[in-house]
Amino acid sequence: MQSKFRLINLVLAVIVLFEVSLFLQTSTAKAQTSPFLKRPYYGAAVNWNAVFDHHCPDYADISANPTGTCSEQKTYLYTYPDPDQHLNGLGRILKYDGQNAISCFGGGGFCYSGHTGYDFDLVYRPVVASAPGVVTASQWWDPNHEMGYGLYVLIQHVPNYPTHRTLYGHLSMVRYAQGMQVGNWQIGTSGTTGNSTGPHLHFELQYTPLPGIWRPKDMYGWSGNGTDPWQSWQFGVTSEWLWLPLPGREQTPPTYYGDFVLDNDDAYYPNSFVLGCNAGVGAGNCPYWYLVNNGNGYWGDLRYTLPNGTTADYWARWTAPNLPNTGQYEVEAYIPYWDINNRSHAVRYEIMYQYGTHTVVVDQHDVGNGAWISLGRYNFSAGSIHHVRVTDAAYVGGYVDPQNDTKKILVDAIRWRKTH
């Protein structure tokens, strides 16, 4: 009899432990994450061009499998009617407020089903880390640069929010390499690389419900009637409002106190721009610095050369044009609208400033209409002792990119904008 009681007590104890464990897991899963995100750009709020789709934010998956996983199986999970279930293999857009919509703004036409984040209307503007963390990727989404998110940065928010990471896609410039620690700093410049119809920022939050598994999560939360369909499908990933309250949510924009421009053929500072190569300096010693004088450059002309893998044989240098004050300046490169189909995808700009040298990568290929691309803010000393340098070593992510082999590296104007 005692053995029976012991067995019963053991079974009851196991049940109690299981229920306690289940309660703790459920409580942990439902615990509200403290808001920690700032806007991924400077200044006031901007418009969305596309929203997170709670119906099925897995565009790549349902594009490849129009009758599988998300698009087919979730038909039986959702209580939401979906008459457009197999329209082009995609379903309706289900917004965070529970409203079905074919487009974001009643005919806007820019939203599409399966979207995993928010597209912010940023035209070649600085992109800022939404929270501190470690860069886990800074590279091309796909070897075909016209696919996916193009040039993108991924930041895991350790140590404070290690289960969350943010993705910044379609960038024209990336500023930090994999493994680097960042704060709320500029990590790139918006653009239109990858699968994109125009310059904007794709901003996405991802959460890891299980080790090694990352799933998109709506940082605006879910306010629709009933349970969030995406939560019921993907490991119980709960969409939450994770934006800091104002004014903490806003990243303070710089104030500019004057611009100092140096062109590739500047009559005011004829010695501040130099072309060079292994054989010496000047176009005479470096015949593969070609001149284009057809009105397309910042002041009518520009120079270009061809990439040389990861080895720098040719270079161009802009020395700061007699900056009046020591302080912080935003550095920008002008990318002219010329030969758009034959421009390099990974031009490396080296900024030599007060505290060292920093290298950023710019995709010149997809910059349209002539634009200033921000390379970040740096501290410079007064006068003309610091510089910006471009070489014919064009690559990103530490490897030679076959798509760059025959693409032109353009050099035109550099602009220093005083901010502090």
Secondary structure, 3 states (H helix, E strand, C coil): CHHHHHHHHHHHHHHHHHHHHHHHHHHHHHCCCCCCECCCCECCCCCEEECCCCCCCCHHHHHHCCCCHHHHHCCCCCCCCCCCCCECCECCEECCCCCEECCCCCCCCCCCCCCCCEEECCCCCEEECCCCEEEEEEEECCCCCCCCCCEEEEEEECCCEEEEEEEEECEEEECCCCCCEECCCEEEEEECCCCCCCCEEEEEEEEEEECCEEEEECCECCCCCCCCHHHHHCCCCCCCECECCCCCCCECCCCCCCEEEECCCCCCCCCCEEEEECCEECCCCCCCCEEECCCCCCCCCEEEECCCCCCCCEEEEEECCCECCCEEEEEEEEECCCCHHHECCCEEEEEEECCEEEEEEECCCCCCCCEEEEEEEEEECCECCCEEEEECCCCECCECCHHHCCCEEEECCEEEEECC
